[in-house]
Amino acid sequence: MPARMSMRRKATALVASAAGLMLAASCSTDAPVAEADPQERESQLDAQCADAVVPDLPELAPVAEGTGTRTVATQFGDVDLPVAPQAALGMYTTDVDMLVWLRYPLASSQPIRSDSGYTTFPCFFPQEALTEVATFANYPEYDYESILMAEPDFILNGLGYDADVVERLPEIAPTYSVDAFDGQPWMDHFEQTAAALGRTQYFEEWKAIYDARIAEVNAQIADPAAITVAPVGYWEDQFQTGCYSGVECQVFEDLGLTVAETSLANDRQGEALSGEQVGRMDGIDYAFMIRGLGEDQEAQFQQLLDEAAENPLWAGLDFVAQDGIVGYEMEMTFGSPSGQLAFLDVVEAALVG
C-alpha cells in the first residue's frame, strides 16, 4: 500500500496537453455539471466506511467575505487570487479537507481517489459540509475535464511537485500551488497556506480543537513515555517506519509517547527494513499500519500480515505477539485537518479503549 512518500512516485499519471485541455473546454460547455446524490453518497459511505474511524467534527459553515482580487506569493511566483471565491476546488483530497476547514464555499464537484477502495470522500472527512458536493476520480490519474466542468473560481493545489499540474491548473482557474509532499510536516504547510490566503483564524480554530483533544486523550494515559509506538508501512517489499508524514509521529509526540528509534532515523525518514531486518522493530508496543477500504483491501491487508507471520523474526516482535497492530485508513497518512483528528481517535481507541 502506498504511503505519503509514494505520492511523488505515483504521480506520473498521463495528463492532457494544453491544446487538448482547451479543446476539452470548448467541447464540453454544454455538458451537464455533476450533481451530488445524498442517498447514493450515504450508501457509498456505508459500504466504504464500515468500522471506520469518524471523528466528532464541528459544523464548518463556508465564509465568503470581500470582493476583488489580491496578489499572493507562492513558491512558484506571485498569483492573483479572488478575495472571496464562491466555488473553490481542491486538486487532491487533502486539499478539499483544508478548503472545508478554511471555510471556503466549494465547487459543485470535488476529487477523490479511484483506488484503495475509495468510492467517495475519505470516511473521516466532514461529511455534512460535503453532502451537496459530487465527486470525480482525480488520482492516480488526473481528470482535467472534470475539473473544468466543476467550474471552480479558485483551486488549491497541494501537488506542487508536479510541474505539469502547476502549469495547467491556472488555465482553468486562479490557483494557489504548494508542494505539500516535500517531506515537511503537513501541519506546517496547512498553517502557511492559511496565512497566505488570509484565513489564519480558521487554522487557529482547528489547532485549538486539536490541542484540546490531545489534552483529553493524554489525561487518560497513565505513563505515555512507557509506551513505544511507530508508524509501519509496507511497499516495495520492505517495511517502512518513518515519521516523514508528520501525522502519526506528531500525535505520538504530542501525547508524550516514545517513538521508536527506527522511525526517527535518517532525519525522521525512518528505515526501510527487509525481511531479514525486521528484528530492528523489536521493543515497539504498537505498530500503526495503513490499510485501504472495503473487503478487497481488507483481504490484502490480512494477506500481508499472514505472509509476514511466516517470518519468525516478525512473529517474535513485541507488537505482533501482544496483538499491537493497529490499522487505520490510508488517506489519514497524507495529512489534513480531519485526518489528524481522526488519527488521534485511532490512537485513543488503541491505547485507552
Residue, then its C-alpha position, 0 to 999 in steps of 0.5 A: m500500500p502506498a504511503r505519503m512518500s509514494m505520492r511523488r512516485k505515483a504521480t506520473a499519471l498521463v495528463a492532457s496537453a494544453a491544446g487538448l485541455m482547451l479543446a476539452a473546454s470548448c467541447s464540453t460547455d454544454a455538458p451537464v455539471a455533476e450533481a451530488d446524490p445524498q442517498e447514493r453518497e450515504s450508501q457509498l459511505d456505508a459500504q466504504c466506511a464500515d468500522a471506520v474511524v469518524p471523528d466528532l467534527p464541528e459544523l464548518a459553515p463556508v465564509a465568503e467575505g470581500t470582493g476583488t482580487r489580491t496578489v499572493a506569493t507562492q513558491f512558484g511566483d506571485v498569483d492573483l487570487p479572488v478575495a472571496p471565491q464562491a466555488a473553490l476546488g481542491m486538486y487532491t483530497t487533502d486539499v478539499d479537507m483544508l478548503v472545508w476547514l478554511r471555510y471556503p464555499l466549494a465547487s459543485s464537484q470535488p476529487i477523490r481517489s479511484d483506488s484503495g477502495y475509495t468510492t467517495f470522500p475519505c470516511f473521516f472527512p466532514q461529511e455534512a459540509l460535503t453532502e451537496v458536493a459530487t465527486f470525480a476520480n482525480y488520482p492516480e490519474y488526473d481528470y482535467e475535464s472534470i475539473l473544468m466542468a466543476e467550474p471552480d473560481f479558485i483551486l488549491n493545489g497541494l501537488g506542487y511537485d508536479a510541474d505539469v499540474v502547476e502549469r495547467l491548473p491556472e488555465i482553468a482557474p486562479t490557483y494557489s500551488v504548494d508542494a505539500f509532499d516535500g517531506q515537511p510536516w503537513m501541519d506546517h504547510f496547512e498553517q502557511t497556506a492559511a496565512a497566505l490566503g488570509r484565513t489564519q483564524y480558521f487554522e487557529e480554530w482547528k489547532a485549538i480543537y486539536d490541542a484540546r483533544i490531545a489534552e483529553v486523550n493524554a489525561q487518560i494515559a497513565d505513563p505515555a513515555a512507557i509506551t513505544v509506538a511507530p508508524v509501519g508501512y509496507w511497499e516495495d517489499q520492505f517495511q517502512t517506519g518513518c515519521y516523514s508524514g508528520v501525522e502519526c509521529q506528531v500525535f505520538e509526540d504530542l501525547g508524550l509517547t516514545v517513538a521508536e528509534t527506527s522511525l526517527a532515523n535518517d532525519r525522521q525518514g525512518e528505515a526501510l527494513s527487509g525481511e531479514q531486518v525486521g528484528r530492528m522493530d523489536g521493543i515497539d508496543y504498537a505498530f500503526m499500519i495503513r490499510g485501504l477500504g472495503e473487503d478487497q483491501e481488507a483481504q490484502f491487508q490480512q494477506l500481508l500480515d499472514e505472509a509476514a507471520e511466516n517470518p519468525l523474526w516478525a512473529g517474535l516482535d513485541f507488537v505482533a505477539q501482544d496483538g499491537i497492530v493497529g490499522y487505520e485508513m490510508e488517506m489519514t497518512f497524507g495529512s489534513p485537518s480531519g485526518q489528524l483528528a481522526f488519527l488521534d481517535v485511532v490512537e485513543a481507541a488503541l491505547v485507552g479503549 
